Amino acid sequence: MRFSFPGFRTAHLSVQVGGLLLGIAVANASGLDLIEAASAGRLVTVEGALATGVDPDETDEMGRTAVWHAASKGHADVVAALAARGVALDEVDRFGVSAVTVSVKGGHVASLRALLKSGASPDRVEGATFVPLHVAVERGEAEMIDLLLAARADPLAQVLTGDPTTDLTRHTMIRLRLRGMLAERIVLQGSDGLARMTFPIEAPREISQIRVIDRGGNVLFEKDVVAASPSLSFDWDGQTNDGSRVTPDRYTFRLIYDDGTTVDHERRVVRVNEVSIYEAAAFGTAGVLREILADGVAVDQGGAQGRTPLMLAAAFANVETARVLIAAGASVFATDGSGDTPLDYARTYSPAHAVFDLIQAQHDRLTID
């Protein structure tokens, strides 16, 4: 009987069993064979190589492992198979690029999801040149931003070049773009899936109707607009025309003007259970945050760099969620890994915003008491 794995060289082994000499073909695979199979997305070959005991973390001349190559080509099934064998997920190549970063660079959502689900770091790892979240923001990869933040990526991560002006400018740009992209998202809440959609645009003329359209061009929801206003808002319970519930995905919200012309706005819909308390504090609404806290999530838990949710609310000038957190007992005296408090974050990132006044007032009140 002969066994072989496609793409691998084979060697023959003679084994004597009960006086019979049997010739058995066994795979003579190497780590480089595994890398080649992973890069090509040959799952059966990859699994066969792993069964022979090859080193799954061997690297090629560029310092890239099999899981790195699989991620770079978007082979999510291969990524998952390698991760199940306990391969190192956070190794970087000679250029400081991790498997998570190369997934983001390539726009491979499924590979990124497989890596994060398997425990890969959503943040910059040792030896890395890039911050995955920054790459996703710069590329406009909204779905990947959702995945990274759900995995508790640090929204305040920085890469310091040594030039204070350059670093400050880039960090500010990343924060503003990140906040802007997440503001264009709908979070479905509770069993009713209530969502509130607000269009932050000036309506140049009367709007008669709004429609929600899926990727296939199907109209899921439509509503007549009684009167136009400088900014349009409406409540939507996530229910489609046929009575079903909308599923998380990307949708087109189409404004139809009285003269028949249209303007489309692309929006993402996610479930509240896909949003971490840190993300909700920084970019969410009071309703979203209250629902998360109602599930028993600790209000002062420390995330990346020991930052609490209130620190992120302060950093991203979210006074609405800061109020909810303080009302729920969030401490204004909590410190992160560097000893900074929520007031320090407000002073650094939002000194002229109402969130600073809110946290300062709470700090002073408790200090006096």
C-alpha positions as CSV (number, residue, x, y, z in Angstrom):
1,M,0.0,0.0,0.0
2,R,1.4,3.4,-0.9
3,F,0.5,6.7,0.8
4,S,1.6,10.1,-0.5
5,F,0.8,13.8,0.0
6,P,0.3,15.9,-3.1
7,G,3.3,18.2,-3.7
8,F,5.7,16.4,-1.4
9,R,8.6,14.2,-2.2
10,T,8.2,10.7,-0.9
11,A,10.6,8.1,0.5
12,H,10.0,4.4,0.8
13,L,10.3,2.5,4.1
14,S,10.5,-1.3,4.4
15,V,8.8,-2.8,7.4
16,Q,8.8,-6.4,8.4
17,V,5.5,-7.6,9.9
18,G,5.0,-11.3,10.7
19,G,7.6,-12.4,8.2
20,L,6.3,-10.2,5.4
21,L,8.3,-7.3,4.1
22,L,6.0,-4.4,3.4
23,G,7.0,-1.3,1.4
24,I,5.4,1.8,2.8
25,A,5.7,5.3,1.2
26,V,5.9,8.1,3.7
27,A,6.0,11.8,3.1
28,N,9.4,13.4,3.2
29,A,8.1,16.9,3.7
30,S,10.0,19.9,5.0
31,G,9.0,23.2,6.5
32,L,9.5,24.8,3.1
33,D,7.2,22.4,1.5
34,L,4.6,23.3,4.1
35,I,5.1,27.0,3.4
36,E,4.6,26.4,-0.3
37,A,1.4,24.5,0.3
38,A,0.1,27.1,2.7
39,S,0.8,29.9,0.3
40,A,-1.1,28.0,-2.5
41,G,-4.0,27.3,-0.2
42,R,-3.7,23.5,-0.4
43,L,-5.4,22.5,2.8
44,V,-5.1,18.8,2.4
45,T,-1.4,19.0,1.7
46,V,-0.9,21.3,4.7
47,E,-2.7,18.9,7.0
48,G,-0.7,16.0,5.5
49,A,2.6,17.8,6.1
50,L,1.6,18.6,9.7
51,A,0.9,14.9,10.3
52,T,4.5,14.0,9.3
53,G,5.8,16.2,12.1
54,V,7.4,19.0,10.1
55,D,8.2,22.2,12.0
56,P,5.2,24.4,11.4
57,D,7.0,27.5,12.5
58,E,9.9,27.2,10.0
59,T,10.6,30.4,8.0
60,D,11.7,31.1,4.5
61,E,14.5,33.4,3.5
62,M,12.2,36.4,4.2
63,G,11.5,35.2,7.7
64,R,7.9,34.3,6.8
65,T,6.1,31.3,8.3
66,A,3.4,29.1,6.7
67,V,0.7,30.9,8.6
68,W,2.1,34.2,7.4
69,H,1.9,33.1,3.8
70,A,-1.6,31.7,4.2
71,A,-2.8,34.9,5.7
72,S,-1.1,37.0,3.0
73,K,-3.2,35.1,0.3
74,G,-6.4,35.0,2.3
75,H,-6.5,31.3,2.9
76,A,-8.6,31.4,6.1
77,D,-9.1,27.6,6.2
78,V,-5.3,27.1,6.1
79,V,-4.8,29.7,8.8
80,A,-7.3,28.0,11.0
81,A,-5.7,24.6,10.5
82,L,-2.2,25.9,11.3
83,A,-3.5,27.8,14.3
84,A,-5.2,24.6,15.6
85,R,-1.7,23.0,15.7
86,G,-0.5,25.8,18.0
87,V,1.8,27.6,15.5
88,A,3.2,31.0,16.5
89,L,0.7,33.6,15.2
90,D,2.5,36.8,16.1
91,E,5.9,36.3,14.4
92,V,7.0,39.1,12.0
93,D,9.0,38.8,8.8
94,R,12.3,40.7,8.0
95,F,10.3,43.9,7.4
96,G,8.4,43.8,10.7
97,V,5.1,42.6,9.2
98,S,2.9,40.2,11.2
99,A,0.3,37.8,9.8
100,V,-2.4,40.1,11.2
101,T,-0.9,43.1,9.4
102,V,-0.5,41.3,6.1
103,S,-4.1,40.2,6.3
104,V,-5.2,43.8,6.7
105,K,-2.9,45.0,3.9
106,G,-4.3,42.4,1.6
107,G,-7.9,43.1,2.5
108,H,-8.4,39.5,3.6
109,V,-11.3,39.7,6.2
110,A,-11.7,36.0,6.6
111,S,-8.0,35.4,7.3
112,L,-8.0,38.3,9.9
113,R,-11.0,36.8,11.6
114,A,-9.4,33.4,11.8
115,L,-6.2,34.8,13.2
116,L,-8.0,36.9,15.9
117,K,-10.3,34.0,16.8
118,S,-7.2,31.8,17.3
119,G,-5.6,34.3,19.7
120,A,-3.4,36.5,17.4
121,S,-2.7,39.9,18.9
122,P,-4.8,42.7,17.4
123,D,-2.0,45.2,18.4
124,R,1.5,45.8,17.4
125,V,3.7,42.9,18.5
126,E,7.4,42.7,19.3
127,G,9.6,43.6,16.4
128,A,6.6,44.9,14.3
129,T,6.9,48.0,12.2
130,F,3.1,48.6,11.8
131,V,0.1,48.9,14.0
132,P,-2.7,46.8,12.4
133,L,-5.4,49.2,13.4
134,H,-3.5,52.1,11.8
135,V,-3.2,50.1,8.5
136,A,-6.9,49.4,8.5
137,V,-7.7,53.0,9.1
138,E,-5.4,54.3,6.4
139,R,-6.8,51.8,3.9
140,G,-10.4,52.5,4.9
141,E,-11.0,48.9,5.8
142,A,-14.1,49.5,8.0
143,E,-15.0,45.8,8.5
144,M,-11.4,45.0,9.6
145,I,-11.5,48.0,12.1
146,D,-14.6,46.4,13.6
147,L,-12.8,43.0,14.0
148,L,-9.7,44.5,15.5
149,L,-11.6,46.7,18.0
150,A,-13.9,43.7,18.9
151,A,-10.6,41.9,19.7
152,R,-9.7,44.8,22.0
153,A,-7.1,46.5,19.8
154,D,-5.8,49.6,21.4
155,P,-7.4,52.6,19.6
156,L,-4.7,54.9,21.1
157,A,-1.7,52.9,19.9
158,Q,1.2,55.0,18.6
159,V,4.4,54.4,16.6
160,L,6.9,57.0,17.6
161,T,9.4,58.2,15.0
162,G,11.3,60.6,17.2
163,D,9.8,63.7,15.5
164,P,7.2,65.1,18.0
165,T,5.4,67.1,15.3
166,T,5.1,64.2,12.9
167,D,4.0,61.9,15.7
168,L,1.4,64.2,17.0
169,T,0.0,65.0,13.5
170,R,-0.2,61.3,12.6
171,H,-1.7,60.3,15.9
172,T,-4.4,63.0,15.7
173,M,-5.2,62.0,12.1
174,I,-5.6,58.4,13.0
175,R,-7.9,59.2,15.9
176,L,-10.1,61.6,13.9
177,R,-10.4,59.2,10.9
178,L,-11.1,56.3,13.3
179,R,-13.8,58.2,15.1
180,G,-15.3,59.3,11.8
181,M,-15.5,55.8,10.3
182,L,-17.1,54.4,13.4
183,A,-19.6,57.2,13.5
184,E,-21.0,55.8,10.3
185,R,-22.0,52.6,11.8
186,I,-25.3,51.3,13.2
187,V,-25.3,49.1,16.3
188,L,-28.4,46.9,16.7
189,Q,-29.4,46.8,20.3
190,G,-31.5,44.4,22.5
191,S,-34.1,41.9,21.4
192,D,-35.9,44.5,19.3
193,G,-32.6,45.4,17.5
194,L,-33.4,49.1,17.9
195,A,-31.1,51.3,15.9
196,R,-30.9,55.0,15.4
197,M,-29.5,56.4,12.2
198,T,-28.4,60.0,11.9
199,F,-27.2,61.6,8.7
200,P,-24.7,64.4,9.5
201,I,-25.3,66.2,6.2
202,E,-26.9,69.4,5.0
203,A,-29.9,68.5,2.9
204,P,-29.8,70.8,-0.1
205,R,-33.5,70.2,-0.9
206,E,-36.6,68.4,0.3
207,I,-36.2,64.7,0.9
208,S,-39.2,62.5,0.3
209,Q,-38.1,58.9,1.1
210,I,-35.3,56.9,2.6
211,R,-34.5,53.2,1.6
212,V,-32.2,50.6,3.1
213,I,-30.7,48.4,0.3
214,D,-28.6,45.2,0.8
215,R,-25.5,44.2,-1.3
216,G,-27.8,42.4,-3.8
217,G,-29.8,45.5,-4.5
218,N,-32.8,44.4,-2.6
219,V,-34.8,47.1,-0.8
220,L,-35.1,45.9,2.8
221,F,-36.8,48.9,4.4
222,E,-38.3,52.2,3.2
223,K,-39.8,55.1,4.9
224,D,-41.4,58.3,3.7
225,V,-39.9,61.5,5.2
226,V,-42.5,64.0,6.2
227,A,-40.2,67.0,6.5
228,A,-36.6,67.7,5.7
229,S,-34.2,69.2,8.2
230,P,-30.6,70.3,8.1
231,S,-29.7,66.8,9.3
232,L,-31.8,63.8,8.8
233,S,-32.4,61.2,11.5
234,F,-34.8,58.3,11.8
235,D,-35.5,55.3,14.0
236,W,-35.2,51.8,12.5
237,D,-35.9,48.6,14.4
238,G,-33.8,46.5,12.1
239,Q,-36.9,44.9,10.6
240,T,-37.2,44.4,6.9
241,N,-40.2,44.7,4.7
242,D,-40.9,41.0,4.9
243,G,-40.8,41.0,8.7
244,S,-37.4,39.4,9.1
245,R,-34.5,41.0,11.1
246,V,-31.6,42.5,9.3
247,T,-28.3,40.7,9.7
248,P,-24.9,42.4,10.4
249,D,-23.5,43.5,7.0
250,R,-22.9,46.5,4.9
251,Y,-25.9,48.4,3.5
252,T,-26.8,51.3,1.3
253,F,-29.0,54.0,2.9
254,R,-30.5,55.9,-0.1
255,L,-32.0,59.4,0.3
256,I,-34.6,60.1,-2.4
257,Y,-35.3,63.8,-3.1
258,D,-38.6,65.3,-4.2
259,D,-37.2,65.7,-7.7
260,G,-36.3,62.0,-8.0
261,T,-32.5,62.4,-7.6
262,T,-30.8,60.2,-5.0
263,V,-27.8,60.2,-2.7
264,D,-26.4,57.0,-1.3
265,H,-24.6,56.5,2.1
266,E,-22.8,53.3,2.9
267,R,-23.3,52.1,6.5
268,R,-22.3,49.0,8.5
269,V,-24.6,47.2,10.8
270,V,-23.2,45.3,13.8
271,R,-24.7,43.7,16.8
272,V,-24.2,45.2,20.3
273,N,-22.6,41.9,21.5
274,E,-19.9,42.4,18.9
275,V,-18.8,45.7,20.5
276,S,-16.4,45.7,23.5
277,I,-16.9,48.0,26.4
278,Y,-13.8,50.0,25.4
279,E,-15.0,50.5,21.9
280,A,-18.5,51.5,23.2
281,A,-16.9,54.0,25.6
282,A,-14.8,55.6,22.9
283,F,-17.2,55.6,20.0
284,G,-20.6,54.3,21.1
285,T,-23.8,55.8,22.4
286,A,-25.3,55.9,25.8
287,G,-27.8,53.2,24.8
288,V,-25.1,50.8,23.5
289,L,-23.0,51.3,26.6
290,R,-25.9,50.8,29.0
291,E,-26.7,47.5,27.4
292,I,-23.1,46.3,27.7
293,L,-23.0,47.3,31.3
294,A,-26.3,45.6,32.0
295,D,-24.7,42.3,31.1
296,G,-22.4,42.7,34.1
297,V,-19.3,43.9,32.4
298,A,-16.9,45.6,35.0
299,V,-17.0,49.3,34.5
300,D,-13.4,49.9,35.5
301,Q,-11.7,46.9,33.9
302,G,-8.3,47.6,32.4
303,G,-7.7,47.0,28.7
304,A,-4.6,47.8,26.5
305,Q,-2.0,49.6,28.6
306,G,-4.3,49.3,31.6
307,R,-6.7,51.9,30.2
308,T,-10.2,51.9,31.6
309,P,-13.3,52.6,29.5
310,L,-13.6,56.1,31.1
311,M,-10.1,56.9,29.9
312,L,-11.1,56.1,26.3
313,A,-14.3,58.1,26.6
314,A,-12.1,61.0,27.7
315,A,-9.6,60.5,24.9
316,F,-12.2,60.4,22.2
317,A,-14.3,63.3,23.7
318,N,-17.4,61.1,24.2
319,V,-19.2,63.0,26.9
320,E,-22.4,60.9,26.4
321,T,-20.6,57.6,27.4
322,A,-18.5,59.3,30.0
323,R,-21.7,60.3,31.8
324,V,-23.0,56.7,31.7
325,L,-19.7,55.3,33.0
326,I,-19.5,57.8,35.9
327,A,-23.1,57.1,36.8
328,A,-22.3,53.4,36.8
329,G,-19.5,54.0,39.3
330,A,-16.4,54.4,37.0
331,S,-13.5,55.8,39.0
332,V,-12.0,59.1,38.0
333,F,-8.9,58.1,40.1
334,A,-8.2,54.9,38.3
335,T,-4.7,54.7,36.8
336,D,-3.3,53.1,33.7
337,G,0.1,51.4,33.3
338,S,1.8,54.7,33.3
339,G,-0.1,56.1,36.3
340,D,-2.4,58.4,34.2
341,T,-6.0,59.0,35.3
342,P,-9.1,59.7,33.2
343,L,-8.6,63.4,34.0
344,D,-5.1,63.1,32.5
345,Y,-6.5,61.6,29.4
346,A,-9.1,64.4,29.1
347,R,-6.5,67.0,29.7
348,T,-4.2,65.5,27.0
349,Y,-6.7,64.7,24.3
350,S,-9.8,66.8,25.0
351,P,-8.9,69.8,27.0
352,A,-11.4,72.1,25.4
353,H,-14.3,69.6,25.3
354,A,-17.2,69.2,27.7
355,V,-15.9,65.7,28.6
356,F,-13.0,67.4,30.4
357,D,-15.3,69.6,32.4
358,L,-17.5,66.6,33.3
359,I,-14.5,64.5,34.6
360,Q,-13.0,67.5,36.4
361,A,-16.3,68.2,38.2
362,Q,-16.5,64.6,39.3
363,H,-12.9,64.6,40.4
364,D,-13.4,67.8,42.4
365,R,-16.6,66.7,44.0
366,L,-15.1,63.4,45.2
367,T,-12.0,65.1,46.4
368,I,-13.9,67.6,48.4
369,D,-16.2,64.9,49.9
